[in-house]
Amino acid sequence: MPSIYLASSSPRRRALLKQINLPHEVIAAEVDETLPPGMPPAQQVVTLSRRKALAAAARVPAGIIVAADTVVALGDRVLGKPEDRREALAMLEMLQGKTHKVYTGLTVLQVPGGRALSQYECTEVEMAPVSRAELLRYIGTGEPMDKAGAYGVQGLASVFVAGVRGCYFNVVGLPLHRLARMLHELGVDITEYWR
């Protein structure tokens, strides 16, 4: 069974791989995240996941690289991680009472050989309308500061989420079913790691 490398320092992605008992090592992949203006969200996350996978692959002699990138999109507007509390509040106010989409691009890359698969998952999330005071208390916890769209569905903000249509784990940052299918296509059955 090949070694699995996660090209991400996200604690949520690490926790999801641990949840399915997939042993892995973390290789943080710093890449240029500059993209052409007007690129659709699905294409953005796939492009960035590929860049991360390739950057990590240069540091690994053999194994499978797993790389992901997640954004929140409200209509045509893409929301990444907030720069500060003011931006976090603006994002959360924009999302409340509306349904938005969460896109995660996923790339799995085989080393050596360079065989790579890249796909994306899209999930709709309905946010309940909440007061400004509730949003400010949430921001005060610090939880939204390292998350796309300024919220974590698996954390305190779960009380703001009225509904999820699609893969819940995608909203956390790693669509597990899609990942398992992509690994299977590269000849890796994740259930073999459960022994």
N, C-alpha and C positions, 0 to 999 in steps of 0.2 A: 504494500500500500504506500503510495507516495506521500511525502510530507506536504502538509498544507500550510501556506503562508498567507496571512491576512495583511493586505497592504493598506492598513488603516490603524490609527491610534484611538479610534472611537471605542469607549468602554461599552457602549450599547451593542456594537457589532461583536465585540469579544464575548459579551454575555450571551448573545444569541447563539454563537457557535458552541459555547460551553453548554447551553441548554440542550443542544442536539448531540452532545458528546463527541464533537468533531475536534480532535486534538489539532492545535495549530500554534504557529509562532507568529508574532507580530513584527512586521517591517513597516515602519512609518514611511510613507512615500510622499515627499514634498514635490509638488509639480506646479508649473505655471498654470493658473486657472483662468487666464485671459481667453475669452471666446469672442467670436465675431458678433456684433450687435444683431438682434433679431433672430438668433438661433432658437428654435423651439426647445422647450424644457426637456423633452425626451432625448433629443439629440445632444443637448448640453450634458446631461448626466452620463450618457453612453460615452461621449468623447472624453470626459474627465475620468471615468472609471478605466478607460483604456490607457490613458496617460499614466495613471497610478500603477496599473498592472505592469506596464513596460518599465517604469522606473524601478519597481521592486524586483522585477525579473533580472535586472542587471546585477543584482546583489545576491542572487541565489544560484547555486550550481545545478540543483535538480529539485523538482517538486511541482506543486500546483499553486499558482498565485490566485487569490481571490481579492478583487478590488471593487469598491462601490462608491457611488456619489449620490447624495440625496438633495433634492430641492422641493420647496413648496411653491405651487403656482396658483394664483388667484386670477382667473382669466388669462391675460397675456403677461401679467406681472409675476416675475420670478422672485421669490424671497429666499435668500440664503440665511446665514447666521447673522444676527444683529451685531452691529459695531459697538453699540452702547445701550443703556437703558431707555433712552429716548426713542431710538430706532426699534427696540423691542416693543415698546408701547404702541408705536405707530403700526407695526406689523399685526399685533394682537387685536388692535381696534379695527383694522382692515378685515381681519378674518372673522370676527364675531358675528354671529347670526347668519353666516353664509356657508356654502359648501365650496371647498377648495380641493385641489389635487396634489398628491404627493407622488413624485417621480423618483425612483431609484434606478440608476444605471448600474449594471453588474457585468464585470468582465472576469472570466476565468481563463487563465493562461498556463499552458504546459511548458515546463522548462526541463531539459532542453527540447528543442523542436519548434517552439514558438506557436503551436496550435492554440488559437484563441477563439473564444466565443463571447460575444457582447450582446446583451439584451437589456430591456428595461421593464419595470413594473410600474403601474399607475393605480393608485388607490384614491377614492373620494372620501373626504372627511368633512362631516357637518359639525360646525362649531355653534354652540348655543349662544344667544345673546347674554352678555354678562356686564356688570357695572364696571366703570373705570376704577373704582376703589378695589374691586376684586382683582382686576388686572394689575394694578399697582402693587398689591400684596403679593401676587404671584411673582412679579418681576423682582420684588424685594428678597425673594428666596434665592435668587441667582440661577435658578434652574433653566430659564430660557436662553441664557447667554451663549451657549455652545451648540444651539440646535437650529436647524433650518426652520424658518417660519416662527422662531422664538417660542416654541413650545415642545414639550415632550409628552407624547400620548401615553407613555408608560409610567409617567410620574404624576406630579400634582395636577397638571393640566388635564388629566383624565376626567376630572369633574366638569370640564368645559366642553367635552366631546359628546355630542348628541347622537352621533352615528358614524359608522365606518362601513364603506362598501368596497370590498376587495380585500387584499392581503393586509391584515393588521401588522404583521412583522415588517412589511415594506415601510409603514409609517414610522416604525422604530428605527429603521435604517438598513435592513437586510431581508429581502424577500426569500424566506427559507425554502419554500416549495420550489421556486424557480431556480435557486441555487442548487438544490439537490438534483433537479432535472439536467441542469447544465453540467454538473460534475459527472453525472451518469453518462452523458454524451461523450465525455472525455475518458470513459472507462472506469470511473470511480463511483463505487456504491457506498454511500456514507454509512449504511447499516453495517458494513464490514468493520467499521471502527467501534461498533458497540460491543464487541466481544470482550 
